[in-house]
Amino acid sequence: MTLAFLFLAAGLATPVDTVPPPQRVEYRIEASLDESTDVLSGRARVKYVNRSTSSIDTLWFHQHLNAFRPNSAWARRELEYGETRFQQLGPQEHAFERFTRVEVDGSAATPTYPEAPDSTVVGIPLPSTLASGDSVTVLLDWRARLSTTPRRQGRRGRHYDFAQWYPR
């Protein structure tokens, strides 16, 4: 009890009523794997509720599988340490995650990649700002493939190690 009082007195604690509530995201995902091509086809319906005190105009997602390919930011950073495992992968060996369709509340949307040519972070612009308390539904169709070089993911024959396989 005394310790809590000391933190409050020193200004180090945040009163509970000033902590913003966590954002709310609901996913419904359907996916299938075509073993003849090693490509996963997925569809996600994402409902996002803006629980912040600010309006937003873009939803941000990660497409982590795009890191496991030549010239990604991760592959370039590994080169600084002499690691070339992803730089040497050919077109049938590297990973990818690509949108085939994006809709926001039923209207087509065009993803933006602010760190291009790296495509691990993607913004989905909203047709109008989303006020605090409002929600939006995003439909994401995508195709993804694991790399043949394991690192948090990978594939070999009929063995698939999927991690971070959907846009988050």
N, C-alpha and C positions, 0 to 999 in steps of 0.2 A: 504494500500500500504506500509506503514512504517512497519507494523507488519510482512508482508511477507519478507521484506528486512532484518529485524532483525533475522528471522529464518535462512535465507540463510547465513547471515554473521556469525551466530553461528554454522553453519554446521549441523543444525537439519533437514533441508529439503533435500529430495532426488530429484535431477534434473529429470524431466519427462523422458528424454531419457535413463536413467539408470534403470528404473523400468521394470522388465521383464514382457512380456505380459502374461495374464492368460492362463493356459493350456486349450485346447479345447477338449471337450468330447461330442460325439453325441450318444444318446441311441435310439434304436428302440426296444420296449418291447411288447411281446405278452404273455398273461397269462390267465389261466383259473383255477377256483376253483371247486374241487370235494367236494360237501357238504356231501357226504356219508362218506368221510374220513377226511374232514377238511383240505385237502392238496391242496396247490396251486402249479401248474406246470407252470414254466415260461421259456421263452427264450428271451435273450437280444443279440442284435448285437450292439457292442460298437465300435465306431471309435474314436481313440485317436490320436490327433496331438500333437507332442512334440514341444511346443513353448518355452521351456527353452533354455538356451545357452549350456546345458550339454547333453550328450548322456545318455540314461537310458537302463537298462537291465531287469527291472521288472515293471509290473503295479501292483499297490496296490488297493485292494478293502476292503470294510467293509461288513461283513455278520452279521448285527445287531441282527437278531432274535436269533442267537446262544447264546446271553447273557441271554436269558430267559429260562434257564435250569439248572439242578443241576450241581454243580462243575464248572460252568463258572467262569471267573475271577470276574464278577460282583456279582454272587451269593456268592462266597467266601468272597468278600469284605463286603457284607451285613452281613455276619455272625459275623464280628467284632463288629457290632452294635446290635447283637441279632436278626436280621431279617432273617427268614428262609423260606420266601414265595416260592422261587424257588428251594431251596434245597429239599423240601418235595414233589415236583411234580413227579408223576410216568411217565412211558414211553408214555402213551397216553395223558398226560396232558402238558408236557413241549413243548416249541417252538424249532424249528430247521430250518436251511437253509443249504441245501446240494447240491453241484454241482453234476450233473449226466453226464455232458460233458463240456469240455472246449477246444476250438480251437483258435489258434492264426494264422491268415492269412491262414486258411485251414488245419493247422497241429495240431494234438493233443498236449495238454499241461497239465502238472501235477501241480496243485495248491500246494503251500507250506504254512504252518502255523507256523510262527516263534515263536509264543507265546504258542505253543501246551503245554498242552491239550486244552487251550482256542482257539477257532476257530472263533473269531470275526474279526480278521485281516488276510487277505489272500493275498499272492503274486502270480502273474501269470508270470512265467519266460518267457521272449521273446526269440525266437530262435536266434536272433542276436541283437546287441545293436541298439537302435533307436536313430538316430542322430537328432540334432536340426532341426526342420522343417519337418521331416518325419512323416508318420502316420502308424498305424497298426489297423487291425480289429480283434476284439475278439468276439467269439460266446460263450455265457454262457447259458447252460441249467441247471435248478435247480428245486428243490422241496422245499417247505417251509410250515411250519405250525405254527400258533400262539399258545401261551400257554393259559391255562384255567384261569390263574391268570393275571388280567389286570395290565399293567404298560407300558404305551406308545404303547401298542398293547394288543390284547386279543380276546378270543372267548367264546361265551356262546350261545348254541342253534344255531339259524340261524343268530346271530348277530356277525359280524366280525369287529374288529377295526385294520385294517392293517396300520402300520406305518413302514417305513424303511424296506419294504418287498422285496426289490430287492438288489442284490449286487451293492453297490455304490463305 
